[in-house]
Every structure is written in structure tokens, then in C-alpha cells.
Amino acid sequence: MLHQRLLGSAEALQKIIDIIPSPVFVKDTDHRWVLLNDALVAMIGRPRDELLGLSDYDIFPPEQAAVFWATDDEVLRTGLPSENEERLTGADGEVRLVVTRKNLLRVGPEPATIFIVGVISDITQYREAQAKSHFLSRHDMLTGLPNRRLFHERLRELGEQASGGTDRSAVLLIDLDGFKAVNDSYGHAGGDELLRVIGGRLSACVRAGDTIARLGGDEFAILLRGAGLDDTAVRVATEICKAIALPIPVAGSQTRVSASVGITFCEAPYGKPEELLRQADVAMYSVKRSGRHGVQVYDPSLEVAASRQLHADMLRALELHQLHVVYQPLWNPPDGELTGYEALLRWEHPHHGNISPGIFIPIAEQSGLIGAYGSFVLKAACAAAMEWPDAVRVSVNVSPLQLVEHRLLAEVEEALALTGLPAARLELEITESRPALDEAGAMRCLQEVRGSGVRIGLDDFGTGTASLDMMHRFGFDRMKIDGRFIRGLPEDRRAHAIVRALIALAHELGALVTAEGVERMEQAFSLMELGCDEMQGYLFGHPNARESIL
């Protein structure tokens, strides 16, 4: 038949495979190339006539040829297809990353003539893009230093690698004194120029194996490891203070800043990264409280002093307009729609700079100020939401202590009436892990607020001990999955299973699901596959002031 005569012609077969855009080859059982198409000739960079009849050892470096032969032998032995990621060096010396798929081919009547047919896919650009994406997601683009995410990963790796109780490390938290004045005087471009210089000076103060990171804004962190750290860490911190205090060229002029450095030491088994940074933050805050520009090692006694001073300062923070609200976007990636913003409280202290909410919120709760703070955020958020499209809601965190005080409904109604925001565009988030929600009065308060048309969400879903009981007693409109479960997606199979179960449970109970802490596209794709309704995280946007959004 015509097709048999056509395929039986070597010339015709060569023309057919030359049409295929992917590199194709055929080998005999002696590993010699008997057929290859134009795409493979171009990839290798040698004439076809030179390649025919050669084996891999005649063409490629020995270590690559050995890999190619091994997969050939496996296909010949088993008769099964093979797929392998390999390195392939062309005549020009360029190394490509490729995926080679091989199949066994039997030609003619028994005993058939046996060949290996291979198809190659060049994945070099894909792997390069993947590596670049991995780098960008873990490094600060301004300074080139590791970012907060990579620093946390290094701290977690430290805990996983530690054996026994002999390993010792130090975490240094560095906050610049006077950076805001530089930004005000020279603009953001000048501030960025200064931060790049600071990054270089920090790098010059530590060893090659130490980790330096820019956590954000004017805050940096360093992870030191090794023997004799008690003296080394303090010495490094002192050198850092001296280096940063030197004049810095900015916009054709010179300026100066100083540094406040907090240090915490840790031994195996290590605590959570967040706790280590919090301790360093307490020590650093102690330096700022004492006049800035110095070094302080963490001691538990600092907690009391910091709490007392902060409490005294917090009493007037509202009055002095030191508190402000920032807004982080909420997105529905499948539809590409902005669905809302979460309102987050920030405190910019006149002497100590931005103070972490993880420090001042617990103090506000303990001191009875949380009600006033909560009311401030609620009114500010509702007013801001009136400037947004009707389909965009605002989400406000509510401390369970506000529920116990039984004033929440009145405060919500006052904020809505004052701003004119429809109740349906306001969502309150309640933290799951707080014991105050066990009180019957708190649950009644939630029911009253929900009855007014305001939606209620459950924050940190999956982390609290009483969550199942709470979900049974109260029908939440939304559940927000804690970022610690999102962090490992999609690679962590356990995290994947937990997130899948949490989404399924929430949907079964009639609640929508928001995932927080989404920082990578791979995480977003995984969450979309699992049916997550909404996402929040640095991938979609950082918290910004009211005038900087939409």
C-alpha cells in the first residue's frame, strides 16, 4: 500500500520527522544514532552526517553520556517508556536542561529489529524562569537581600537541622533611627538609595555564611550561627551601629542615620521564628526607649518594662493621632476581581517608629484600651469603604474582648449611621483561638450584630481548640484559613490535605473561604484547584494607606 511504501522510504521518513519541531532521534541496540531530525541537529550544533553512526560517548561529555546510556538500557531491558530530566551540552558548549522521552520500537516480523525512539523537550527557559521566580519571591528587589519569607525559612530550617541541645544561634533585629526624616527630605528615591547603602554595609559586617534580610521598610534582620556567639553577636551588632552611623551619600548630598539593634539568643530545640523575632523586637524597642543608637540583648525582664512604657504611651496614642489604618486587598483570582479590603491598625510612635501590632494589641487588650481602638478602626474603615465601588466590602478585626463588653452592636450601628455604609458591605472578623468566645454572652452579641445585616467571619480558621463547638453554635459567613497552612502549598502534602479539608468543611457549613498569607503563584493555583473563594497576601498587595488604594 501507498502508506507502507512511503514509510518504508528512509528519505520520506526523514522528511516526516524533520517537520516535527521537537528534537527527535532513533538509536539502535548498540546506542548508535541511526536517525535524527533537523531540530536535534540544530540543538547539538553539528552536521547530521557527522552524528549518524555515533554513540552518546562520541558526542557528549562522559557524565552526560552515562546517563543517556543508562536510560537506553532501561528501555531495552523492560520495554517500557522512559522520561528523564537531563543536561545536554551542544557543540558550542551551551548546557541545556531537557526532558527526554524514550520508547521501544519493533520493526518487521519476528525476530523484529529493535530501536529506541526519543523525543526531547528543551526546558531550559522554563527552569530559568522557575529559578528566577523562586529568587524573586524570596529576595528584596531594592537591596538584593533575602526578604522576610526567606529569613523565616532559614529560621525554620535551623530548627529542623538542630540535633540535641548544642546548636546555638543569634537573631539580630536592626531598625534605622531617623529614616523617616530622610524620606521626608529626599523623597522615596532618596530613601531607597540609603537603604541600598545600608544593605551593603550590613553585608560587610557579617560572615559569608550568615543570613542578612530586609524584613520591610527600614527594618533588617541577621541570623548568626557558631561558637562563642554571646561575644560575637554583640561585637557584630556594635560594628553595625558604627557602620550605619557613617555619612551616607544621598541625592548628591550626605545624610546620617543610626541603628537600634535587638539581639536574642536561641538554642536547639528552637522556638517559632515569630517568637524569636518578637524577642529581638522587644530588645530593640528597649534601645529606642533609652535614646536610640545602641545594642540590647533580650531578657524577659524587658517585657515588663516595654509593656509599662508602651501602656503609658498608648493612653495618648489616639489623642495624638499616632494611630492609623491601612488596607490590604482581598481578591478572587479565578474571576480576577477585587472583592474587598481588610482594615489593619498601625501605630507610628514618634520616637520608636512603627510598633508591631503583635506587641501593642495584646497590651491594648490587657489595659482596657481595645474597645476605643476597635471603635476607631471601625469608623475609619467604614468611611474609607464609602469611597470604593459598591461590590467591594471592608473587613474589620474585632477582639473577643469587645464582645464581652457588649458594646459592639451599638458601635457598629453608630459607624454605619455616621458613614452611610450599607451593613452588607461590612464584615467583622473574630479570632478563633480566643477563649472569650466560649462565653454565652459573646455568642449572643455576635448573633445581634449579624442580625443587623453585618457579615461575620472566623479568623485563623483551623488553629483554635474550640472551633468545632463555635461552628456548631454559630453560622459564620466566612472562614479565613491561617497563613501557616498556606505557607507550605503546594509542596507540603500534609498542608495540602489540611487546607482541602478546611475548605470542604467550611463549604459544607455554608461559609465562604479566604486564604491569607498567599505569597506565590504556585500557592494561588493550588488554592484555586481546591476551590478557595478568596485570597489575601503579598502576592496581591501589601497593606496601604487609604489614599494609596484604588
ZAMARGU-4260 file (C-alpha; in steps of 0.2 Angstrom, whole numbers, plus 5000, padded with zeros to 4 digits):
<rodrens>
0) 5000/5000/5000 | 5005/5018/4997 | 5007/5022/5016 | 5018/5007/5018 | 5029/5012/5003
5) 5030/5029/5010 | 5035/5024/5027 | 5047/5011/5020 | 5057/5025/5012 | 5071/5032/5023
10) 5071/5048/5014 | 5052/5050/5016 | 5054/5046/5035 | 5067/5059/5037 | 5056/5072/5029
15) 5042/5067/5041 | 5052/5069/5057 | 5060/5085/5051 | 5043/5093/5051 | 5042/5089/5070
20) 5048/5105/5079 | 5054/5095/5094 | 5071/5086/5093 | 5069/5068/5088 | 5081/5053/5087
25) 5082/5035/5083 | 5095/5023/5091 | 5099/5005/5088 | 5103/4992/5101 | 5121/4997/5101
30) 5116/5015/5106 | 5121/5022/5089 | 5111/5036/5081 | 5103/5030/5065 | 5091/5044/5063
35) 5089/5062/5069 | 5078/5077/5064 | 5083/5095/5059 | 5078/5101/5077 | 5090/5089/5085
40) 5104/5094/5073 | 5101/5112/5077 | 5101/5109/5096 | 5118/5099/5095 | 5126/5111/5083
45) 5135/5098/5072 | 5131/5092/5054 | 5119/5077/5053 | 5132/5067/5043 | 5144/5068/5057
50) 5132/5062/5070 | 5124/5047/5061 | 5133/5031/5067 | 5140/5039/5083 | 5135/5035/5101
55) 5132/5047/5115 | 5150/5045/5121 | 5156/5052/5104 | 5145/5067/5106 | 5143/5072/5124
60) 5153/5074/5140 | 5156/5057/5148 | 5145/5060/5163 | 5130/5065/5152 | 5133/5050/5140
65) 5132/5038/5155 | 5115/5045/5160 | 5109/5043/5142 | 5115/5025/5140 | 5108/5020/5157
70) 5090/5026/5152 | 5093/5017/5135 | 5097/5001/5144 | 5082/5003/5155 | 5070/5004/5140
75) 5079/4990/5131 | 5078/4979/5146 | 5060/4982/5151 | 5052/4988/5135 | 5043/5002/5145
80) 5043/5020/5141 | 5056/5032/5150 | 5055/5050/5154 | 5070/5058/5162 | 5076/5076/5165
85) 5094/5078/5159 | 5108/5090/5155 | 5113/5091/5136 | 5129/5100/5130 | 5129/5106/5112
90) 5144/5109/5101 | 5145/5127/5106 | 5147/5122/5125 | 5130/5128/5130 | 5122/5117/5143
95) 5103/5114/5141 | 5091/5107/5153 | 5080/5094/5143 | 5067/5081/5146 | 5069/5066/5135
100) 5055/5053/5132 | 5061/5036/5125 | 5050/5022/5119 | 5055/5005/5112 | 5051/5002/5093
105) 5050/4985/5085 | 5051/4984/5066 | 5047/4969/5054 | 5042/4951/5058 | 5050/4942/5072
110) 5064/4942/5077 | 5060/4961/5075 | 5073/4974/5073 | 5073/4984/5089 | 5076/5003/5090
115) 5074/5017/5103 | 5064/5032/5098 | 5067/5048/5108 | 5059/5065/5109 | 5067/5079/5118
120) 5059/5095/5125 | 5070/5109/5129 | 5065/5116/5147 | 5080/5127/5149 | 5070/5144/5149
125) 5056/5136/5159 | 5069/5131/5173 | 5077/5148/5172 | 5060/5157/5174 | 5056/5145/5188
130) 5073/5149/5197 | 5070/5167/5194 | 5053/5167/5201 | 5059/5157/5216 | 5073/5170/5219
135) 5061/5185/5217 | 5049/5178/5229 | 5062/5176/5242 | 5073/5192/5240 | 5070/5210/5242
140) 5071/5219/5225 | 5078/5235/5232 | 5093/5228/5241 | 5095/5211/5234 | 5095/5204/5251
145) 5084/5189/5257 | 5066/5195/5262 | 5056/5191/5277 | 5050/5175/5269 | 5067/5168/5266
150) 5073/5173/5283 | 5058/5164/5291 | 5063/5149/5281 | 5081/5149/5287 | 5075/5150/5305
155) 5063/5135/5302 | 5077/5125/5293 | 5088/5129/5308 | 5076/5121/5320 | 5074/5106/5308
160) 5093/5103/5307 | 5096/5105/5325 | 5100/5089/5335 | 5101/5088/5354 | 5104/5105/5363
165) 5121/5110/5357 | 5117/5121/5342 | 5116/5140/5347 | 5111/5155/5336 | 5108/5173/5337
170) 5095/5184/5329 | 5098/5202/5327 | 5084/5214/5323 | 5090/5231/5316 | 5079/5246/5315
175) 5085/5263/5307 | 5084/5279/5318 | 5079/5294/5308 | 5074/5285/5292 | 5058/5295/5291
180) 5067/5311/5291 | 5077/5305/5276 | 5062/5300/5266 | 5054/5317/5270 | 5069/5327/5265
185) 5075/5317/5250 | 5059/5308/5244 | 5056/5289/5242 | 5070/5289/5229 | 5082/5296/5242
190) 5076/5284/5255 | 5078/5269/5243 | 5096/5275/5239 | 5100/5275/5258 | 5093/5258/5260
195) 5104/5250/5247 | 5119/5258/5255 | 5114/5251/5272 | 5111/5234/5264 | 5129/5234/5258
200) 5136/5240/5275 | 5127/5226/5284 | 5134/5213/5272 | 5152/5219/5275 | 5149/5217/5294
205) 5145/5198/5294 | 5152/5182/5288 | 5148/5174/5271 | 5138/5160/5279 | 5127/5172/5290
210) 5110/5177/5284 | 5105/5196/5281 | 5087/5200/5277 | 5077/5216/5274 | 5061/5212/5283
215) 5052/5228/5276 | 5053/5247/5277 | 5069/5251/5287 | 5070/5235/5297 | 5083/5222/5294
220) 5087/5205/5302 | 5103/5195/5304 | 5105/5176/5308 | 5121/5171/5316 | 5127/5154/5320
225) 5143/5146/5328 | 5153/5145/5343 | 5156/5160/5355 | 5140/5169/5349 | 5137/5178/5365
230) 5153/5189/5362 | 5152/5188/5343 | 5134/5194/5342 | 5136/5209/5352 | 5153/5213/5343
235) 5144/5212/5326 | 5129/5222/5332 | 5141/5236/5338 | 5151/5236/5322 | 5134/5238/5313
240) 5129/5253/5323 | 5146/5261/5319 | 5145/5257/5301 | 5127/5263/5299 | 5131/5279/5308
245) 5144/5284/5295 | 5139/5298/5282 | 5128/5291/5268 | 5128/5299/5251 | 5110/5303/5245
250) 5105/5313/5230 | 5121/5322/5229 | 5122/5327/5247 | 5126/5317/5263 | 5115/5312/5277
255) 5116/5301/5293 | 5105/5289/5302 | 5108/5277/5316 | 5103/5260/5321 | 5094/5252/5336
260) 5099/5233/5337 | 5090/5220/5347 | 5098/5203/5350 | 5090/5186/5355 | 5100/5170/5358
265) 5092/5153/5354 | 5097/5135/5357 | 5090/5119/5350 | 5076/5115/5350 | 5072/5132/5343
270) 5056/5142/5345 | 5045/5148/5332 | 5053/5161/5320 | 5039/5173/5325 | 5044/5172/5343
275) 5062/5174/5340 | 5059/5190/5330 | 5047/5196/5344 | 5060/5194/5357 | 5073/5203/5346
280) 5060/5217/5344 | 5057/5219/5362 | 5076/5221/5365 | 5077/5233/5350 | 5062/5243/5357
285) 5072/5244/5373 | 5086/5253/5364 | 5074/5265/5356 | 5066/5269/5373 | 5083/5273/5380
290) 5088/5285/5367 | 5091/5275/5351 | 5108/5270/5343 | 5114/5256/5353 | 5113/5237/5356
295) 5102/5227/5369 | 5102/5208/5372 | 5084/5201/5376 | 5080/5197/5393 | 5062/5193/5400
300) 5063/5207/5412 | 5062/5219/5396 | 5045/5213/5393 | 5038/5221/5409 | 5047/5237/5406
305) 5042/5238/5387 | 5024/5234/5392 | 5023/5248/5405 | 5031/5261/5394 | 5020/5256/5379
310) 5005/5256/5390 | 5009/5274/5396 | 5012/5279/5378 | 4996/5271/5371 | 4985/5280/5383
315) 4988/5296/5372 | 4991/5287/5355 | 4973/5291/5349 | 4973/5308/5355 | 4990/5312/5347
320) 4984/5305/5330 | 4998/5292/5331 | 4986/5278/5326 | 4981/5275/5308 | 4973/5262/5297
325) 4980/5253/5282 | 4970/5242/5270 | 4976/5225/5262 | 4966/5219/5246 | 4956/5203/5245
330) 4955/5195/5228 | 4945/5182/5219 | 4959/5176/5207 | 4948/5165/5196 | 4937/5180/5191
335) 4951/5192/5194 | 4940/5203/5204 | 4944/5214/5219 | 4932/5209/5232 | 4937/5219/5247
340) 4950/5226/5259 | 4955/5221/5277 | 4957/5236/5288 | 4973/5234/5299 | 4978/5246/5314
345) 4995/5253/5314 | 5004/5263/5327 | 5018/5275/5322 | 5027/5280/5338 | 5035/5297/5337
350) 5051/5291/5344 | 5051/5272/5341 | 5044/5271/5324 | 5031/5258/5318 | 5027/5246/5333
355) 5022/5229/5328 | 5003/5225/5331 | 5009/5209/5339 | 5016/5220/5353 | 5004/5234/5356
360) 4987/5224/5353 | 4989/5212/5367 | 4994/5227/5378 | 4978/5236/5372 | 4968/5221/5377
365) 4976/5220/5394 | 4974/5238/5398 | 4956/5240/5393 | 4960/5251/5378 | 4955/5239/5364
370) 4937/5245/5364 | 4942/5263/5360 | 4955/5256/5347 | 4942/5245/5339 | 4929/5259/5338
375) 4942/5270/5329 | 4946/5257/5316 | 4928/5253/5313 | 4923/5271/5310 | 4939/5274/5299
380) 4936/5258/5289 | 4918/5262/5286 | 4922/5279/5280 | 4935/5273/5268 | 4924/5260/5261
385) 4911/5273/5255 | 4925/5279/5243 | 4926/5261/5235 | 4914/5253/5222 | 4898/5245/5229
390) 4904/5227/5226 | 4920/5230/5237 | 4917/5226/5256 | 4928/5231/5271 | 4933/5218/5284
395) 4937/5223/5302 | 4946/5213/5315 | 4936/5213/5332 | 4944/5207/5348 | 4933/5194/5358
400) 4935/5206/5372 | 4924/5219/5363 | 4911/5205/5363 | 4912/5203/5381 | 4909/5222/5384
405) 4893/5220/5375 | 4895/5237/5366 | 4899/5230/5349 | 4882/5231/5341 | 4880/5250/5347
410) 4897/5254/5339 | 4893/5245/5323 | 4877/5254/5321 | 4885/5271/5325 | 4899/5268/5312
415) 4886/5263/5299 | 4875/5278/5303 | 4889/5290/5303 | 4896/5285/5287 | 4881/5279/5277
420) 4889/5262/5273 | 4877/5248/5270 | 4878/5234/5283 | 4880/5221/5270 | 4897/5229/5265
425) 4904/5227/5282 | 4912/5211/5288 | 4919/5208/5306 | 4932/5195/5309 | 4933/5186/5325
430) 4949/5177/5330 | 4945/5159/5333 | 4958/5155/5346 | 4952/5167/5360 | 4943/5159/5375
435) 4931/5174/5376 | 4921/5166/5363 | 4916/5152/5375 | 4905/5164/5384 | 4887/5164/5380
440) 4886/5182/5381 | 4899/5184/5367 | 4889/5172/5356 | 4873/5182/5359 | 4882/5198/5354
445) 4888/5190/5338 | 4870/5185/5334 | 4864/5203/5337 | 4877/5210/5325 | 4874/5198/5312
450) 4855/5201/5314 | 4859/5219/5309 | 4865/5213/5291 | 4883/5213/5295 | 4893/5198/5290
455) 4904/5188/5302 | 4920/5179/5298 | 4930/5167/5308 | 4949/5172/5308 | 4963/5160/5310
460) 4952/5145/5305 | 4960/5129/5309 | 4971/5135/5324 | 4959/5136/5338 | 4954/5122/5351
465) 4936/5127/5352 | 4932/5129/5334 | 4921/5115/5330 | 4910/5119/5345 | 4909/5138/5339
470) 4905/5132/5321 | 4891/5122/5328 | 4884/5136/5339 | 4886/5150/5326 | 4884/5150/5307
475) 4899/5160/5301 | 4898/5169/5284 | 4916/5167/5280 | 4931/5157/5287 | 4949/5163/5285
480) 4962/5149/5284 | 4978/5154/5294 | 4993/5158/5284 | 5004/5144/5292 | 4994/5131/5282
485) 4996/5141/5266 | 5015/5143/5268 | 5019/5125/5263 | 5007/5124/5247 | 5008/5116/5235
490) 5024/5105/5240 | 5018/5100/5258 | 5006/5086/5256 | 5000/5087/5274 | 4997/5106/5272
495) 4988/5102/5256 | 4977/5089/5265 | 4973/5101/5279 | 4968/5115/5268 | 4957/5104/5257
500) 4948/5098/5272 | 4946/5115/5280 | 4939/5122/5263 | 4927/5107/5262 | 4921/5109/5280
505) 4918/5127/5278 | 4908/5125/5261 | 4898/5111/5269 | 4893/5123/5283 | 4888/5136/5270
510) 4903/5148/5273 | 4915/5156/5260 | 4933/5153/5262 | 4948/5166/5262 | 4966/5160/5262
515) 4978/5173/5270 | 4997/5173/5268 | 4997/5170/5249 | 5014/5175/5243 | 5017/5164/5227
520) 5008/5160/5211 | 5010/5141/5215 | 5000/5144/5231 | 4987/5153/5222 | 4985/5140/5209
525) 4984/5126/5222 | 4971/5136/5231 | 4961/5138/5216 | 4961/5120/5212 | 4955/5117/5230
530) 4940/5128/5227 | 4946/5143/5238 | 4934/5158/5236 | 4946/5172/5240 | 4964/5176/5244
535) 4974/5188/5253 | 4993/5191/5254 | 5008/5200/5247 | 5006/5191/5230 | 4990/5203/5228
540) 4996/5218/5238 | 5004/5225/5254 | 4994/5235/5266 | 4992/5253/5261 | 4985/5269/5267
545) 4968/5274/5262 | 4974/5287/5249 | 4985/5275/5241 | 4972/5261/5236 | 4960/5260/5221
</rodrens>
